Amino acid sequence: MEEAKAHLKEHGWVKIPSVLTKDDAAHALDRLWKAKETSEASGEETFQPILDPDASNVRVFYLRELDPFFRDMLTHPTGIELTKSVLGERFLVSNFSANIAGPGSKSMALHSDQSIVLPEPWLNIWAVNVIWCHTRMTKENGATLYIPGSTKWTCWKDVPANAPELLVPFEAEAGDIVVLDGRLWHTSGSNITKDEDRAILFAYYSAPYMRQLINWTAKLPKDLQETLSPELKELFGLSHIGYVVYGDLRYMADKYHKKPDGESAGGT
């Protein structure tokens, strides 16, 4: 795990194979399709034109609310440990959603996860995206494409005109996870297969002082909130404590010692 943490810090991503078994990934995929049906039945749109150019891209939001099966993924030790290695001990679940890229689906916009929610410059890592693969990801079926070294870009003007030529795919097997630094520039790939879906989940964590993409207090039913574990309440920002303390907060008397009478500020 230490090697994986180092790779994430240096390269802005790391792939961990077989976090789920193939059977667990297949089961999760089946639950995901059911979650899609539940979402549509409740009136939630699964085609989002603001994100995707065509309806072959399926988006399922609020997975935590739709199916308790997905709750364990948010607190899985592997994803949590890697997230802590770059965000620190405290962070929030900003969003938890899925993208199923069907045959014929096209790419969304090129972006970094921080660039679309925070003003530039992006000088540090303030978000992490954990991708859960429920099917394999290949260049042909729409694997996430990323630009190596793009975590060093701090503003929009750093994105070069030839950015599309720099994209390479994350290829992974069902059950793998891919962890992304929030500054890594990426996009969804185009699915050029005839009959193969690419299904992935995004557990999007953010620094505790960032506003979450989803207002979980408003979205999650009150009775569901009451059943959450203390860990999940903290991750969703449902704890009554809302502030984050950083820096040197020693009392004035402890930090700035009063000089003895007759002693100058510069010493004896």
N, C-alpha and C positions, 0 to 999 in steps of 0.2 A: 504493500500500500504506500510506503514512503516513496518508492520509485514513481508510482502513479501521481502522487501529489506533486513531486518535482516536475514531472512532465506537464502537468496542468499549469503550473506556475510559469514554466519556461515557454511553452508552446501555445498556451491558451486553450488547450483541449486535452482530453485523455479518453481512451476507450477501455472499458473493463468488460471482458468477455464473460458470458454465462452467469450473469447475476441472477437471472431466472432460468429455470430449466426450459427445454423446448416445450414440454407439456404445459408448464405454467404460462409460457408466452402464448401458446395456442388458446389456453383457457382465458387469458386476459383479452385476447383478440375477440373471442366470442362475446365476452362481457362488454367490450367496447362497442360492438355492433348493436347490442341490446341497449347500451347507453345512448347511442345515436337515435334509436327509435323512441326511447323515453324522452329525450330532449325535444325531438320534433313534435311528439304528442303534447308536450307542454307549451308549445308555441315558439320554442327557440329555433332560430334559423341555423342550419348547418352549412349553408353557403354564405360566405362573408366576402362580398365584392371589394371591401376595403383592404382585404388581405390577399385574395386569390382572384385570378383572371377568369376562372371557369368553375362550373359546378362539379367537375370531376374531383375537385379538392373538397373534402368533407372536413369540417371543423366541429368538434364536440367540446363544449365548455362546461365548467362547473362539475367536473368528474367527481370531486369530493362529495357533492350533494347527490349525484345520480346513483352511485353504487358504492357501498362500503368496501367492496373488494379493492378499490384503488387507494384507500386510505393508507394501507401499509406501504405503498410505494413512496408516499411523501415522507415517511419516517424510516425508510430502509437504511440500515446502518452504513452501507457502502456509499450511497448518495449523500447522506448527512455528513459523514466523515470527510469526504472530498470537498463538500461545500464549506464546512468549517475551516478547512485548510487554507482557504483564500478569503472568506468573509468574516472569519472569527466565530466566536461561540454563539453570538446572537444574530439571528436573521429571520426573515418572514417569508411565508409563501405568498408571492405576488399574484401568481396565476397557476392553474393546473388544467391543461387542455390537451386535445388530441388532434392530429392531422392525418387523415387517410387520403393518400394520393392515388386515385384510380387511374386506369389506362387513359392516356390522352391529357392528363392534367399538366398544366404549365407552371413555370416558376413564378413565385411572388417577388416582391422587391428585394433588392440587396440591402442589407441592414446589419447593424449590430444591435443586440438587445438593449444596450444602454443608449444608443443613438436615438432611439424612437421614444424614449421616456425622459431623458435628461438633456439639458442644454450642454453644448460643448464648452470647455474642453473636457474630455474624458481622461483624467489623469491617473485614475486608479480603478481597481475592479470593485464594482458595487452591486453586481448581479451575477448569478450563475444559473445556467439552464441544464438540467439533467434530462437527456433524451432516453426514453425507454423504448427499445425496439420490440414490437410485438410480431413483426415479420422481418425478414432480412431486408437490408438496405443495400441497393446496388446503384450504380450510375444509371442503369437502364430503367429501373422502376421508380426513380425520383428521389434518390438519396439526398440528404442535406449536403449542399456544396459550401465550401468555406475557402477563405483566402489565407494561406499561411503567412504569419508575420503581421497580420492586420490588427492585432491587439496594440501595436505601437501607434496606430493612427489616433490622433486626439481631437480631430475636428473633421467636418464634412469635406473641406477642401483637400484633405490628405488622401481621399479616395481617388485613385487614378482613373483616367478615361478608359484605360484598357482593363479595368477590373474584371469584366466577364472572362477574359482570357486567363486570369490567374486562379479561377475557381477549380478546386479539386473535390472529389466526393468523399464523404465518410461512408465507407462500406463496412457493414456489420451484419451479424447474424441475429436471428430472433433470440431474445433473452439477454443480449448485450445492452450496456448503457454507454452513452457518450456524454461526457460532461464538458460544457462550454463556458469559458470565460465570457462575461457579458460584453466585452469589447471586441470579441472575434466577429468579423464580418462574414455573413453567410446568407444563404437563400435556400428555398426548396428547389429540388431538381425537377426536371420534366420527366413524366412517366411515359416512356415510348414503347412499353410492352403492350401486348394485345389483351392479356388476361391476368395481370398480376398487380394486386394492391400493395402499397407500401404504407404500413400503419405504425405510427410512433406517438408517444405521449411526451409532453413537455412539463416537467416540474420546474417552475421558474421561481427561484429564490432571490431575495433582494436584501440589501442592507436595511437594518431596522429603522433608519431615519428616512427611507424613501417611501413615498406614497405607493401603496399596492395597486396593481392594475384592477383588482376586484375588491370592492367594499364587502368583505365577508360578513361583517356585522349586519349589513342590510340584506345580503343575498342568502345566507344560510338560515333556515328556519330556527326559531328560538328553541324548540324542543330538541333539534339536532345539536345545537350549540351546547346544550346542557349535558349531552352524552359524550362529548369529546374528552379525550385524555388531557391532562395538564400540558403535555408536550404539544399536542395539536392546537390547543387553545393559544398557547404562546406563539406557535408558528403562524396561526391565522390572525394574530394581532387582537385576539379576543380577551386577553388579560386586562385587568383594570389598570395595570401599569403601562403607561404609554410613552414614557420618556426614556432616553438612552444617555448614559453618562460616560463621557470620555475625558481624558486629560488629567491634569494634576489638580485635584480638589482638596488638597490639604488646607486645614484652617489657616487663616492669616498668621495667627500666633505661632503655628508650627513651621510654616514656610519662611516667614520673614522674622527671624529672631531679633528681638530688641537688643541693641548694643549696650553693654554696661556703661554707666555714667563715666564720662571722661574719655571714652574710647571713640575714635573717629570712625566714620563709615569705611574708610580705607584700611583699617587695622591699627596696630600700635604705632 
